[in-house]
Amino acid sequence: MSETTIKAVTQNLCFGGVQSVYSHVSRETRCVMRFGVFLPPQATSGRVPVLYWLSGLTCTEENFIVKAGAQRVAAALGLAIVVPDTSPRGLGIPGEGDSYDFGLGAGFYVDATEAPWSHAVGTARCDRRSPRPASN
């Protein structure tokens, strides 16, 4: 998968909209990352506002999709929701799975500066890769 390729993992009808999960290779984390997108039914006929939900400790994109139940309300409001997995996974760094609050699934929103974690970035990924607000 090239860095610019976004691959559809799943797509399911949900409250008249579509709940999808995608994967891509992240330049910042140097690994495959996943994110979910809920598009309400209103998105088929025009632009809709977007809410970005950044989950916390140990969460993947799936936690919000499955547990929050937000799609029903988002469909009624015409709101798209983007839910990225905020933690690099499977980097092969020694000790990454030794503790639930550090390493795999840690979900920090800061950039690591010390090796071997220095490419496991948080804020840079969110800041550099997130869409900018659009003006009318």
C-alpha positions as CSV (number, residue, x, y, z in Angstrom):
1,M,0.0,0.0,0.0
2,S,1.6,3.3,-1.0
3,E,1.5,6.4,1.2
4,T,-1.3,8.0,-0.8
5,T,-3.5,5.0,-1.0
6,I,-6.5,4.8,1.2
7,K,-8.1,1.4,1.3
8,A,-11.7,0.7,2.2
9,V,-11.8,-2.0,4.9
10,T,-15.5,-2.1,5.7
11,Q,-18.6,-0.2,4.6
12,N,-22.0,-0.8,6.3
13,L,-25.4,0.9,6.0
14,C,-26.2,2.5,9.3
15,F,-29.3,4.6,10.2
16,G,-29.7,5.6,6.5
17,G,-26.1,6.6,6.2
18,V,-22.8,4.6,5.7
19,Q,-20.3,3.7,8.4
20,S,-16.9,2.9,6.8
21,V,-13.5,2.0,8.0
22,Y,-10.4,2.8,5.9
23,S,-6.7,2.2,6.3
24,H,-3.6,4.0,5.0
25,V,0.1,4.1,5.4
26,S,1.0,7.1,7.6
27,R,4.1,9.1,6.8
28,E,4.3,10.3,10.4
29,T,3.9,6.9,12.2
30,R,5.5,4.8,9.5
31,C,2.9,2.1,9.8
32,V,-0.7,1.3,8.6
33,M,-3.3,3.4,10.5
34,R,-7.1,3.1,10.4
35,F,-9.9,5.5,10.7
36,G,-13.7,5.4,10.6
37,V,-16.1,7.7,8.8
38,F,-19.8,7.9,9.3
39,L,-21.6,9.7,6.4
40,P,-25.2,10.6,7.2
41,P,-27.9,10.2,4.5
42,Q,-27.7,14.0,3.8
43,A,-24.2,13.6,2.5
44,T,-25.5,12.0,-0.7
45,S,-27.0,15.3,-1.8
46,G,-24.6,17.9,-0.4
47,R,-21.9,19.0,2.0
48,V,-22.4,18.2,5.7
49,P,-20.5,19.4,8.9
50,V,-17.9,17.0,10.3
51,L,-17.0,16.1,13.9
52,Y,-13.6,14.6,14.5
53,W,-13.6,12.3,17.6
54,L,-10.1,11.5,19.1
55,S,-10.4,8.6,21.4
56,G,-8.3,8.0,24.4
57,L,-6.2,5.3,26.1
58,T,-6.2,1.9,24.4
59,C,-9.0,2.9,21.9
60,T,-9.0,2.1,18.3
61,E,-11.4,3.6,15.7
62,E,-13.7,0.7,16.4
63,N,-14.4,1.8,20.1
64,F,-16.4,4.9,19.1
65,I,-18.1,3.2,16.2
66,V,-19.4,0.3,18.3
67,K,-19.9,1.8,21.7
68,A,-20.9,5.4,21.3
69,G,-24.1,4.9,19.4
70,A,-23.6,8.3,17.8
71,Q,-24.6,7.3,14.3
72,R,-28.3,7.5,15.0
73,V,-28.1,11.1,16.3
74,A,-25.5,12.1,13.6
75,A,-27.9,10.8,10.9
76,A,-30.8,12.9,12.3
77,L,-28.6,16.0,12.5
78,G,-26.9,15.5,9.1
79,L,-23.4,15.3,10.8
80,A,-20.4,13.3,9.5
81,I,-18.1,11.8,12.1
82,V,-14.4,10.9,11.6
83,V,-12.8,8.6,14.2
84,P,-9.1,7.9,13.7
85,D,-7.2,5.2,15.6
86,T,-4.8,7.5,17.4
87,S,-2.2,5.0,18.3
88,P,0.5,3.4,16.1
89,R,0.2,-0.4,16.3
90,G,2.6,-3.1,15.4
91,L,5.8,-1.1,15.2
92,G,7.9,-3.9,16.6
93,I,9.5,-1.8,19.3
94,P,10.8,-3.9,22.2
95,G,8.4,-3.5,25.2
96,E,5.6,-1.9,23.2
97,G,3.0,-4.5,24.5
98,D,4.3,-4.7,28.1
99,S,1.9,-2.1,29.6
100,Y,-1.6,-1.0,28.5
101,D,-0.8,2.7,29.2
102,F,2.4,2.9,27.2
103,G,3.2,1.5,23.7
104,L,0.5,-0.3,21.8
105,G,-2.8,1.6,22.2
106,A,-1.5,4.4,24.4
107,G,-3.3,7.1,22.5
108,F,-1.1,10.0,23.4
109,Y,-1.6,13.3,21.6
110,V,2.0,14.4,21.9
111,D,5.0,13.8,19.7
112,A,7.7,11.4,21.1
113,T,11.2,12.9,20.8
114,E,13.3,10.0,22.1
115,A,14.2,6.8,20.2
116,P,12.8,4.3,19.7
117,W,9.4,6.1,20.0
118,S,10.4,9.2,18.0
119,H,8.3,8.2,15.0
120,A,5.2,7.4,17.1
121,V,3.8,10.8,16.8
122,G,0.5,12.1,18.0
123,T,-0.1,15.8,17.5
124,A,1.9,16.1,14.2
125,R,-0.3,13.4,12.7
126,C,-3.4,15.2,13.7
127,D,-2.2,18.6,12.8
128,R,-0.4,18.0,9.5
129,R,-2.8,15.5,8.1
130,S,-6.2,16.8,9.2
131,P,-8.3,18.9,6.7
132,R,-8.4,22.6,7.3
133,P,-11.7,24.4,7.9
134,A,-13.3,25.4,4.6
135,S,-14.7,28.8,4.0
136,N,-17.8,29.5,2.0
